[in-house]
Amino acid sequence: MHQFLKAVVTMAVLVLPVLTQAEFRADSPTVLVTGSNRGIGFEFVRQYSAAGWNVIATCRSPEKADDLNALAADNAQIVVEPLDLLDHEGIDALAAKYDGQPVDVLVNNAGLMRGPDKGQIVGSIDYDEFDRFFRVNAAGPLKVSEAFYPHLQKGDKKVVAALTTGKGKKGIPVPGFTLYKTSKAALDAIQQEMALRWKRRDVKVVTLLPGRVPTRGEDTSVAAMNYVAVEDSVAGMISIIDDYSIEHSGRTIQWDGEWID
Ligand SMILES: NC(=O)c1ccc[n+]([C@@H]2O[C@H](COP(=O)([O-])OP(=O)(O)OC[C@H]3O[C@@H](n4cnc5c(N)ncnc54)[C@H](OP(=O)(O)O)[C@@H]3O)[C@@H](O)[C@H]2O)c1
């Protein structure tokens, strides 16, 4: 037991400074990214920090986010913070911790992406999972946007972005993704509603299609899949966010600049 406690204290001493050491620069813009421990979210953190931004890099389990902690250890402008989309009190607490901190860009990247699987096939829908998909993919980004709206108003750029999936010709062309697709369709509607609500305050809302990005070790040699490298997808989305203007607020655009709606 004694040894165990010692190990816990040693871990805390090693990990805590990484999580709290960040030094934001007052003359740099600030971005908050959700789900930033891996995949597309991690690449957003990497590219924004390389460009000199202050980054609030959130994820569910900072203590397990080895790559992100390593990146933050090398860059004092990255702070790693815990944020679970299912934990609304935790989201409010994080917003309160950053009270007064301008946030120029909020990237609602985190999401539950899964399929095809039985619980998502019409005829055998798993309704507990239905609820979970909606709470993570739709209510989660909405809650984060509401909580950080005061911070966005203080920022210069004032952009809220969220990552969605395609529809129609851009959609997933096989069955078995019902919950994923419908929860993202709800997110699309929420984005439009936020755009209507916040237009007068110059807060811009953009819904982004990242393309098909191989974040889970997919075989990228299959040309028919039209995979987009994560570096290219994120670079494209950052450039869209950079130039986004209020007259386009509420619209959906693909990583390469193609308007979807
Ligand atoms: N990759 C694509 O081709 C593609 C295409 C269209 C749209 N998108 C969207 O782009 C976004 C990022 O995709 P990705 O490929 O990077 O996905 P990913 O590799 O599956 O990463 C998902 C991220 O979301 C986090 N997350 C899941 N549930 C969460 C919760 N309850 N609270 C907080 N964080 C949570 C994960 O955290 P843990 O590590 O803790 O699980 C992880 O950081 C997603 O919204 C996805 O739907 C991706």
PDBQT file of the ligand as one rigid body, heavy atoms in Angstrom, charges set to zero:
ROOT
HETATM    1  N1  LIG A 301     -12.022  10.697 -39.633  1.00  0.00    +0.000 N 
HETATM    2  C1  LIG A 301     -12.975  10.929 -40.553  1.00  0.00    +0.000 C 
HETATM    3  O1  LIG A 301     -12.914  10.423 -41.692  1.00  0.00    +0.000 OA
HETATM    4  C2  LIG A 301     -14.144  11.828 -40.224  1.00  0.00    +0.000 A 
HETATM    5  C3  LIG A 301     -15.081  12.089 -41.238  1.00  0.00    +0.000 A 
HETATM    6  C4  LIG A 301     -16.163  12.933 -40.956  1.00  0.00    +0.000 A 
HETATM    7  C5  LIG A 301     -16.290  13.495 -39.694  1.00  0.00    +0.000 A 
HETATM    8  N2  LIG A 301     -15.357  13.217 -38.731  1.00  0.00    +0.000 N 
HETATM    9  C6  LIG A 301     -15.534  13.840 -37.398  1.00  0.00    +0.000 C 
HETATM   10  O2  LIG A 301     -14.327  14.482 -37.034  1.00  0.00    +0.000 OA
HETATM   11  C7  LIG A 301     -14.157  14.411 -35.617  1.00  0.00    +0.000 C 
HETATM   12  C8  LIG A 301     -12.786  13.804 -35.295  1.00  0.00    +0.000 C 
HETATM   13  O3  LIG A 301     -12.646  12.590 -35.982  1.00  0.00    +0.000 OA
HETATM   14  P1  LIG A 301     -11.425  11.587 -35.709  1.00  0.00    +0.000 P 
HETATM   15  O4  LIG A 301     -11.292  10.747 -36.914  1.00  0.00    +0.000 OA
HETATM   16  O5  LIG A 301     -10.250  12.307 -35.189  1.00  0.00    +0.000 OA
HETATM   17  O6  LIG A 301     -12.099  10.698 -34.534  1.00  0.00    +0.000 OA
HETATM   18  P2  LIG A 301     -11.431   9.758 -33.443  1.00  0.00    +0.000 P 
HETATM   19  O7  LIG A 301     -10.048   9.391 -33.856  1.00  0.00    +0.000 OA
HETATM   20  O8  LIG A 301     -12.441   8.694 -33.186  1.00  0.00    +0.000 OA
HETATM   21  O9  LIG A 301     -11.332  10.733 -32.173  1.00  0.00    +0.000 OA
HETATM   22  C9  LIG A 301     -12.498  11.103 -31.525  1.00  0.00    +0.000 C 
HETATM   23  C10 LIG A 301     -12.125  12.030 -30.403  1.00  0.00    +0.000 C 
HETATM   24  O10 LIG A 301     -13.342  12.358 -29.708  1.00  0.00    +0.000 OA
HETATM   25  C11 LIG A 301     -13.143  12.067 -28.332  1.00  0.00    +0.000 C 
HETATM   26  N3  LIG A 301     -14.384  11.753 -27.642  1.00  0.00    +0.000 N 
HETATM   27  C12 LIG A 301     -15.237  10.721 -27.850  1.00  0.00    +0.000 A 
HETATM   28  N4  LIG A 301     -16.228  10.752 -26.934  1.00  0.00    +0.000 NA
HETATM   29  C13 LIG A 301     -15.998  11.829 -26.142  1.00  0.00    +0.000 A 
HETATM   30  C14 LIG A 301     -16.641  12.399 -25.024  1.00  0.00    +0.000 A 
HETATM   31  N5  LIG A 301     -17.750  11.848 -24.471  1.00  0.00    +0.000 N 
HETATM   32  N6  LIG A 301     -16.123  13.517 -24.464  1.00  0.00    +0.000 NA
HETATM   33  C15 LIG A 301     -14.997  14.083 -24.964  1.00  0.00    +0.000 A 
HETATM   34  N7  LIG A 301     -14.312  13.576 -25.998  1.00  0.00    +0.000 NA
HETATM   35  C16 LIG A 301     -14.827  12.457 -26.584  1.00  0.00    +0.000 A 
HETATM   36  C17 LIG A 301     -12.178  10.895 -28.306  1.00  0.00    +0.000 C 
HETATM   37  O11 LIG A 301     -11.622  10.762 -27.006  1.00  0.00    +0.000 OA
HETATM   38  P3  LIG A 301     -11.065   9.348 -26.455  1.00  0.00    +0.000 P 
HETATM   39  O12 LIG A 301      -9.696   9.166 -27.041  1.00  0.00    +0.000 OA
HETATM   40  O13 LIG A 301     -11.054   9.537 -24.978  1.00  0.00    +0.000 OA
HETATM   41  O14 LIG A 301     -12.016   8.293 -26.923  1.00  0.00    +0.000 OA
HETATM   42  C18 LIG A 301     -11.200  11.355 -29.368  1.00  0.00    +0.000 C 
HETATM   43  O15 LIG A 301     -10.323  12.314 -28.842  1.00  0.00    +0.000 OA
HETATM   44  C19 LIG A 301     -15.325  13.578 -35.083  1.00  0.00    +0.000 C 
HETATM   45  O16 LIG A 301     -16.334  14.463 -34.630  1.00  0.00    +0.000 OA
HETATM   46  C20 LIG A 301     -15.807  12.805 -36.302  1.00  0.00    +0.000 C 
HETATM   47  O17 LIG A 301     -17.173  12.466 -36.233  1.00  0.00    +0.000 OA
HETATM   48  C21 LIG A 301     -14.294  12.400 -38.962  1.00  0.00    +0.000 A 
ENDROOT
TORSDOF 0
